[in-house]
Amino acid sequence: ILLGFTGVLMVVQPSTEGFNVYAWICVLATLFHATRDTLTRVIGLHVPSLLITLSTAVSVALAAGSITLTQTWVPVTNSSLALLFCASLFLSIAYYFLIVAMRSGEMSLVAPFRYSGLLFALLIGYVVWDEVPNLLAWLGIGLLVVSGLLILRAERLKHPT
């Protein structure tokens, strides 16, 4: 897991000049995310995964909404509203499956694959904004892949079929 996190840092390449209030929001979001994942493991199975998903989605909406209180509001176009709806729908579906995986799977096995979102972000960055990762980012991606494979191997050795 530590190897995968190191890979993430190599891809993101945080710096002091770009570390502003929004970067702190990302750090806090990561902390809350990890806390949610850990708490998800201890919540009794009598609590439906859909309820945990709804709680997560409402929390994210409230947090994101509170950030906008300091921003200048602009009218939302219908196309932006449709995109927001689609993003919310897909995010909620992803939350649900992630929660189910965290509740039923081994956390050390599930956690590294959470980093795959970073790979999709890189792909979208390339397709939409023509961003190309530098050498350090590619090395970080390699670490992410290796960490996932190492954890898969360790899990297979721990639980042979």
FENNOR-V375973 format. One line per field, one symbol per residue. phi: phi as a letter, one per 40 degrees, with the letter a starting at -180 (. if undefined). psi: psi as a letter, one per 40 degrees, with the letter a starting at -180 (. if undefined). burial: b if it has 9 or more other ideal C-beta (glycine too) atoms within 8 Angstrom, else e. Layout:
phi->???
psi->???
burial->???
This chain:
phi->.cccccccccccfcbccccbcccccccccccccccdcccdcccdccccccccccccccccccccccccccbccbccccccccccccccccccccddcccccccbbcdcccdcccccdcccccccdcccbfcbcccccccccccccccccccdccccccbcc
psi->ddddddddddddgiiddegadddddddddddddddddddddehieehidddddddddddddddddddedeihhiihidddddddddddddddddddddddddddihddddddededddddddddddddefhhiaddddddddddddddddddddddddgi.
burial->bebbebbbbbbebeeeeeeeeebbbeeebeebeeebbeebbeeeeeeebeebbeebbebbeebeeebeeeeeeeeeeeeebeebeeebeebbeebbebbbbbbeeebbbbbbeebbebbeebeebbeeeeeeeeebbbbbbbbbebbbebbbebbbeeeee
